[in-house]
Each structure stands twice: as structure tokens, then as C-alpha cells.
Amino acid sequence: MKREESVDYNIKIAWHSISRMYNQYGQDFDITASTGFVLLNIDVDRGTPATKIAPMMGLESRSLTRMLRTMEEKNWIYREKDPEDGRSVRIFLTDLGKEKREISRLSVREFNNRIREQVPEDQLEIFFRVIQTINKVSENKEFVNSFLSRMGSIVPH
């Protein structure tokens, strides 16, 4: 199979292209694609538990920790103990963080509007169903374990 025919290659290429576009747009505002998505995943009114952000974004918590530290240094976010669970910390947006979030929100909205101008709704519905199936397959523990054991018997050690 040629790489251009593989599902994962096409998803990766598309995501890198989208990420570069967001990074290029955000550079004038000191926002990266990653920090923009973090901002968009923080509840404006109630804050968001720090432990919930990484899974929502498909990130490792170590990567998020560094990002949150940088965002805190830039005064985009602040942390408070969760009043309902003293062991947990909630992330809140500062006024500057809310401005950066709005810039991110507008760029995501504009990109999605452009895609919807180019791709008919029925094709988008199919795309979303296919992506959901791909996610289910890649997150299915039985599939992953089967895949790993099969690869162990195929690949020489």
C-alpha cells in the first residue's frame, strides 16, 4: 500500500496542514494551535479541572503541564483549588486569556465556515461518521491488543 492510500497518513497530513495554518494565523497574537485548543477547552464561567483538559485534547498530561505553565506565565490562565474536591485544581481564564480564546474561537469558526462552503453537507456527514469509526477502532483495547500481538509475531525481534 502506498502511503497516500493509507488512512493514517492522510489524517496526519491533513492535521499538520491545519495546525500549520492555525500557527501561521496565531503568530501575530502569540497563539499556537495547541494553546488555542487548550483555551477553547476551558470553561469560561466555571473553569475546567486540570485533569480533564488533556484527555479532551488527546494529549499526555506532561505536555499539557508545560503548556499550562507557559500560559500561566503569560497571564492567560490561573489555577484555583476546586471547592468541591480539595485535591483537584481548576483552570480559569484571565481577561487576557479570554481575549486569546476569542481569537482562537473566531479562527476555528472561520476555518469551519470555509470548509462548509467547499464541502457539501452530505459529504461532511459521511466524513464525520468515518472519523468516528476510525476513532472507535483506534481506541478499542481488544483491537489494539490483537494488533500488538499480531505485530509481535510478524516483526522480527
Sequence and secondary structure as in RCSB ss.txt:
>XXXX:A:sequence
MKREESVDYNIKIAWHSISRMYNQYGQDFDITASTGFVLLNIDVDRGTPATKIAPMMGLESRSLTRMLRTMEEKN
WIYREKDPEDGRSVRIFLTDLGKEKREISRLSVREFNNRIREQVPEDQLEIFFRVIQTINKVSENKEFVNSFLSR
MGSIVPH
>XXXX:A:secstr
  GGG HHHHHHHHHHHHHHHHHHHHGGGT  HHHHHHHHTS TTT EEHHHHHHHHT  HHHHHHHHHHHHHTT
SEEEEE SS TT EEEEE HHHHHHHHHHHHHHHHHHHHHHHHS HHHHHHHHHHHHHHHHHHH HHHHHHHHHH
HHHHS  
